[in-house]
Amino acid sequence: MPPLSPDLPRCIPALEAPLPPARPPELSPVSPPADEAPLPPERPPELSGEGALKLTIAPQDDADCLRSLDSLGVAYAKASPIMNGQCTVASPLTVSKLGNGVTIGSPETMVCRLAEGLMRWTAQVQQIAEKELGDTLKGLTLGGTYVCRGQNHGAEAQLSEHAFANAVDVMGFTFGKRAPILVGPLPDGSKEAAFQAAVRTKACEHFTTVLGPGTDPQHANHLHLDERERKAGYRLCQ
């Protein structure tokens, strides 16, 4: 073969392939030494040390609500704040009697908005008693309001609204002439069943949660009424 001409291009060996340009220094990350790793931001002072111990729940402005209780004739007294772990109530009331002479037995602890809802519902219960039973409502038999516990008494359950004095269990109703009506399964077609169904329906207009007979075994003998706040104003009436 004739010798190669010096003017012809020669193949560059693989080991002599050109390298890419060096990365500009300003684009090259610099990793700090392991012992100089950045620290997380400091904990806000109000959540650290003694500041955390001084945290309190700001009481809700109940001025308008209290005026409503006064106009509705509810007998109540302001009580000291309840500080019991997560079961904290900033502005509890001790309610001893509802308006229109409706009794509730022993005084009960509840927040103002629950007391107002209970009174407004009771006023409608009085009307239903006259219509369905031809009698006058005299009192509510309550099964409790404030108690620090989980939902359905579950040890690991989410806290019940009872833990914030924002729930009441209605066990029955007393009247001027006839025998009391206890919440529970009642004979179909009876006046008592019609009364219970009507007052339960009306409760859904005043409370965000209404549970009772037929909901589950835990609510077979009472109406659970509370004012739990939910997204978009959602109500649970079962």
C-alpha positions as CSV (number, residue, x, y, z in Angstrom):
1,M,0.0,0.0,0.0
2,P,1.2,3.5,-0.7
3,P,2.3,5.5,2.3
4,L,-0.3,7.9,3.8
5,S,0.0,11.5,2.8
6,P,1.0,13.8,5.6
7,D,-1.9,16.1,4.5
8,L,-4.6,13.5,5.3
9,P,-6.3,13.6,8.7
10,R,-5.4,10.9,11.1
11,C,-7.7,9.1,13.5
12,I,-7.4,10.3,17.1
13,P,-6.8,7.4,19.4
14,A,-9.6,6.8,22.0
15,L,-7.2,7.8,24.8
16,E,-6.8,11.2,23.3
17,A,-10.5,12.1,23.1
18,P,-11.2,15.7,24.1
19,L,-12.6,16.3,27.6
20,P,-15.7,18.6,28.3
21,P,-15.0,22.1,29.6
22,A,-14.5,22.5,33.3
23,R,-17.6,23.4,35.4
24,P,-17.5,27.1,36.4
25,P,-16.5,27.5,40.1
26,E,-19.7,29.5,40.9
27,L,-21.9,26.5,39.8
28,S,-20.0,23.9,41.8
29,P,-21.6,23.0,45.1
30,V,-19.4,23.2,48.2
31,S,-20.4,20.6,50.8
32,P,-19.6,21.7,54.3
33,P,-17.6,19.3,56.5
34,A,-19.6,16.8,58.4
35,D,-18.9,18.6,61.7
36,E,-20.1,21.9,60.2
37,A,-23.5,20.7,58.9
38,P,-26.2,23.5,59.2
39,L,-28.3,23.4,62.3
40,P,-32.1,23.4,62.3
41,P,-33.8,26.8,63.1
42,E,-34.1,27.6,66.7
43,R,-37.4,26.8,68.5
44,P,-39.5,29.9,68.9
45,P,-39.0,31.3,72.5
46,E,-42.7,31.2,73.2
47,L,-42.7,27.4,72.8
48,S,-39.5,26.7,74.7
49,G,-38.7,26.5,78.4
50,E,-40.9,28.5,80.8
51,G,-42.7,30.2,77.9
52,A,-44.4,26.9,77.0
53,L,-45.6,26.4,80.5
54,K,-47.3,29.8,80.4
55,L,-49.3,29.1,77.3
56,T,-53.1,29.5,77.8
57,I,-56.2,29.2,75.6
58,A,-57.6,32.6,75.0
59,P,-61.2,32.6,76.2
60,Q,-63.9,33.1,73.6
61,D,-65.8,36.4,73.6
62,D,-69.1,35.3,75.0
63,A,-70.6,38.7,75.5
64,D,-73.3,38.4,72.9
65,C,-74.0,34.8,73.9
66,L,-74.4,35.7,77.6
67,R,-76.9,38.5,76.6
68,S,-78.9,35.9,74.7
69,L,-79.0,33.6,77.8
70,D,-80.2,36.5,79.9
71,S,-83.0,37.3,77.4
72,L,-84.0,33.7,77.2
73,G,-84.2,33.4,81.0
74,V,-81.5,30.9,81.5
75,A,-80.2,30.7,85.1
76,Y,-76.4,30.4,85.1
77,A,-73.2,31.5,86.8
78,K,-69.7,32.0,85.5
79,A,-67.3,29.3,86.7
80,S,-63.5,29.2,87.0
81,P,-61.5,27.9,83.9
82,I,-61.0,24.2,83.8
83,M,-57.4,23.2,83.3
84,N,-57.3,19.4,83.0
85,G,-54.6,18.5,80.4
86,Q,-56.2,18.6,77.0
87,C,-59.7,18.7,78.5
88,T,-59.5,22.5,79.0
89,V,-62.5,24.9,79.1
90,A,-61.6,28.6,79.2
91,S,-65.0,30.1,80.0
92,P,-67.3,27.5,81.5
93,L,-70.8,28.2,82.9
94,T,-72.7,26.5,85.6
95,V,-76.3,26.2,84.3
96,S,-78.9,25.5,86.9
97,K,-82.2,26.1,85.0
98,L,-83.4,26.8,81.5
99,G,-85.9,29.5,80.5
100,N,-89.7,29.1,80.8
101,G,-89.2,27.2,84.1
102,V,-87.7,24.1,82.4
103,T,-85.5,22.2,85.0
104,I,-82.4,20.1,84.2
105,G,-81.9,18.5,87.6
106,S,-78.5,19.2,89.2
107,P,-76.5,22.2,87.8
108,E,-74.4,21.3,84.8
109,T,-71.1,22.7,83.4
110,M,-71.3,23.8,79.8
111,V,-70.0,26.5,77.5
112,C,-72.3,29.4,76.6
113,R,-73.0,28.4,73.0
114,L,-74.1,25.0,74.1
115,A,-76.4,26.5,76.8
116,E,-77.9,28.8,74.2
117,G,-78.5,26.0,71.7
118,L,-80.1,23.9,74.4
119,M,-82.5,26.6,75.4
120,R,-83.5,27.5,71.9
121,W,-84.1,23.8,71.1
122,T,-86.1,23.4,74.4
123,A,-88.4,26.2,73.4
124,Q,-89.3,24.1,70.3
125,V,-89.6,20.9,72.4
126,Q,-92.2,22.7,74.5
127,Q,-94.3,23.5,71.4
128,I,-94.0,19.9,70.2
129,A,-95.1,18.6,73.6
130,E,-98.2,20.6,73.4
131,K,-99.0,19.5,69.8
132,E,-98.1,15.8,70.1
133,L,-98.9,15.1,73.7
134,G,-101.3,17.9,74.8
135,D,-99.1,18.5,77.8
136,T,-96.5,21.0,79.1
137,L,-92.7,20.2,79.1
138,K,-91.4,20.7,82.6
139,G,-87.9,19.4,82.5
140,L,-85.0,17.6,80.8
141,T,-83.3,14.6,82.4
142,L,-79.6,15.0,81.5
143,G,-76.9,12.4,81.6
144,G,-74.0,14.8,81.9
145,T,-72.2,17.5,80.1
146,Y,-68.5,18.0,81.0
147,V,-66.4,14.9,81.4
148,C,-62.8,14.4,80.3
149,R,-63.0,11.3,78.0
150,G,-62.7,10.1,74.4
151,Q,-65.6,9.5,72.1
152,N,-67.8,6.6,73.1
153,H,-65.5,6.3,76.2
154,G,-62.7,4.9,74.1
155,A,-59.3,5.1,75.7
156,E,-57.5,5.8,72.4
157,A,-60.3,7.6,70.7
158,Q,-60.4,11.3,69.7
159,L,-61.6,13.5,72.6
160,S,-65.3,13.9,72.9
161,E,-67.0,17.3,72.9
162,H,-67.9,16.4,76.4
163,A,-64.2,17.0,77.2
164,F,-64.7,20.7,76.4
165,A,-68.1,21.1,78.1
166,N,-69.6,21.4,74.5
167,A,-71.9,18.4,74.6
168,V,-75.0,17.3,76.5
169,D,-76.7,13.9,76.8
170,V,-80.5,14.1,77.1
171,M,-81.9,11.0,78.7
172,G,-85.6,11.9,78.9
173,F,-88.3,14.5,79.3
174,T,-90.7,15.3,82.2
175,F,-94.2,16.9,81.8
176,G,-96.9,18.6,83.8
177,K,-99.4,15.7,83.8
178,R,-98.3,12.6,82.0
179,A,-95.5,10.2,82.8
180,P,-91.9,11.0,81.7
181,I,-90.7,9.9,78.3
182,L,-87.3,8.2,78.3
183,V,-85.2,8.3,75.2
184,G,-85.0,4.9,73.5
185,P,-86.9,2.6,71.2
186,L,-90.6,3.4,71.4
187,P,-93.7,1.7,69.9
188,D,-94.2,2.6,66.2
189,G,-97.2,4.8,65.8
190,S,-97.3,5.9,69.4
191,K,-97.5,9.5,70.5
192,E,-94.3,9.0,72.4
193,A,-92.5,7.9,69.3
194,A,-93.8,10.8,67.3
195,F,-92.7,13.2,70.0
196,Q,-89.2,11.7,70.1
197,A,-88.8,11.8,66.3
198,A,-90.0,15.4,66.2
199,V,-87.7,16.8,68.9
200,R,-84.8,14.9,67.4
201,T,-85.4,16.5,64.0
202,K,-85.6,19.9,65.5
203,A,-82.3,19.3,67.4
204,C,-80.5,19.1,64.0
205,E,-81.4,22.8,63.5
206,H,-79.6,23.9,66.7
207,F,-76.7,21.5,67.1
208,T,-73.9,20.3,64.7
209,T,-74.0,16.8,66.1
210,V,-77.2,14.8,66.9
211,L,-76.9,11.1,67.8
212,G,-79.5,8.8,69.3
213,P,-81.3,5.5,69.2
214,G,-80.4,3.7,66.0
215,T,-77.1,5.5,65.5
216,D,-75.1,2.9,67.4
217,P,-75.4,0.9,70.6
218,Q,-73.6,3.6,72.6
219,H,-76.4,6.1,71.9
220,A,-79.4,3.7,72.3
221,N,-80.8,5.4,75.4
222,H,-80.1,9.1,75.0
223,L,-79.7,12.0,72.5
224,H,-76.2,13.2,72.2
225,L,-76.2,16.9,71.3
226,D,-73.0,19.0,70.7
227,E,-71.7,22.1,68.9
228,R,-68.5,20.6,67.3
229,E,-67.1,22.8,64.6
230,R,-66.5,21.1,61.3
231,K,-65.2,22.2,57.9
232,A,-67.7,24.0,55.6
233,G,-70.3,24.0,58.4
234,Y,-70.9,20.2,58.1
235,R,-73.5,18.7,60.5
236,L,-73.8,15.2,61.6
237,C,-77.4,14.2,62.4
238,Q,-78.0,10.4,62.7
